[in-house]
Amino acid sequence: MKTDQSTCIISTKIPINEASCWTACLVVVWGVGVGNKILLNKDELTIGRAKAVDVRLEEAGVSRRHAVIKRLNEQQFLLIDTNSTNGTLINAEYIKEVLLKDQDLIAIGDSRLKFIAADSPEQLYYEELYRQAQMDKALQVYNKHYFLNKLDEEVQRGKRYGSPLSLMLLDADYFKQLNDTHGHLAGDAALIQLTEIIKKRIRDTDFLCRYGGEEFTVIMPQTHQQQAYVLAEHIRILVANTPVKQGNTVIDMTISIGISSYARQEEQACTPELLITQADKALYEAKHSGRNKVMLFNPILP
């Protein structure tokens, strides 16, 4: 039975005048997960139907460990067929191994994957397709799937270029109480207003995502901890000073925010999971010290 899943699905959204920052990727153009991007940010990426591979294709004609892509450098990638049962094709020709070129079409089982080089003009086109598929339609912000993959990409980018990165995790205070008291339409209006306030204050290079329910994240590349704190405090004050209007009802709302970050000297120890855990601990501290607060992650937090 087919599922919607291909693992390691990652996207990128950066200013179009920084093409050198794009990362080579595969794009699913036929089969399960059409439009998904698979970032080639590892020295070796395995493709097959086994659970342990990096890119899992649960389709007919795919061997358990079908093929491998080896990164020779940032521009060169070698595709190797690992003695698969049905073979691997590039542009309709069977191969054992080949150096990938921009726009090469890879056939593995029923799936078709297009190789997009880091400097390919097609990067923007496929990014927009992927971006549209990863939006929370109700609030017009990115969803959790996009967030997890984008954070992984930004951590890798930060390590590569030695740039700072901050993560904001924010939550609407007493949101269940707001819903219970004023109804779900009021709750929806509150979340729409909250996201609009945040969108107007963050940069084009920041990424607002819905983490779940009334919880949101903001990924902030090129941002030190103190810069993130200033922005978070500004957003917190704006939300607290902008009541939600639902019909004739005026509803006060506040948010709590936790921030984690890393700089160049800490980059080797940084992982997406660590940043999320640290931001979550800071958010927990903000909640349990009175709410309507911004807290920076502190290593001594429990």
KABEL-V824493 format. One record per backbone hydrogen bond with DSSP energy under -0.5 kcal/mol. NH is the residue of the N-H (numbers start at 0). CO is the residue of the C=O. If there is no record, write none. Layout:
nh-><NH	NH>
co-><CO	CO>
This chain:
nh-><9	9	17	20	21	24	25	26	27	28	28	29	33	34	35	37	38	39	40	44	46	47	48	49	52	53	54	55	56	56	57	58	61	62	65	65	66	67	68	69	69	70	71	71	72	77	78	78	79	79	80	81	81	82	87	88	89	90	92	94	97	99	99	102	103	105	105	106	107	107	109	110	111	112	113	114	115	115	116	119	122	125	126	127	128	129	130	131	132	133	133	134	135	136	139	140	141	142	146	147	148	149	150	151	152	153	154	155	156	157	158	159	160	161	162	164	165	166	167	168	169	169	170	171	172	174	177	178	179	180	181	182	186	187	188	189	190	191	192	193	194	195	196	197	198	199	200	200	201	205	206	208	208	209	210	210	211	214	215	216	217	218	219	219	220	220	221	222	227	228	229	230	231	232	233	234	235	236	237	238	239	240	241	243	245	245	248	250	250	255	256	257	258	259	261	265	266	266	268	269	269	274	275	276	277	278	279	280	281	282	283	284	285	286	287	288	288	289	290	294	296	300>
co-><7	36	14	17	18	115	37	113	35	26	111	111	30	27	32	25	36	23	38	68	66	54	62	63	49	45	45	53	47	54	55	56	58	60	46	62	46	79	44	67	77	42	69	75	75	69	76	97	67	77	95	65	79	80	94	106	92	104	89	87	78	76	97	114	100	103	112	88	105	110	59	107	29	105	26	103	24	113	114	116	119	121	122	123	124	125	126	127	128	129	130	131	140	134	135	135	207	133	142	143	144	145	146	147	148	149	150	151	152	153	154	155	156	157	157	261	219	259	217	257	167	215	255	213	253	171	173	174	175	176	177	178	182	183	184	185	186	187	188	189	190	191	192	193	194	195	196	197	197	202	218	206	216	141	208	214	214	211	169	208	167	206	165	217	204	218	163	219	223	224	225	226	227	228	229	230	231	232	233	234	235	236	238	250	243	248	245	243	248	170	292	168	294	166	164	262	262	263	265	265	266	270	271	272	273	274	275	276	277	278	279	280	281	282	283	284	285	286	285	256	258	297>
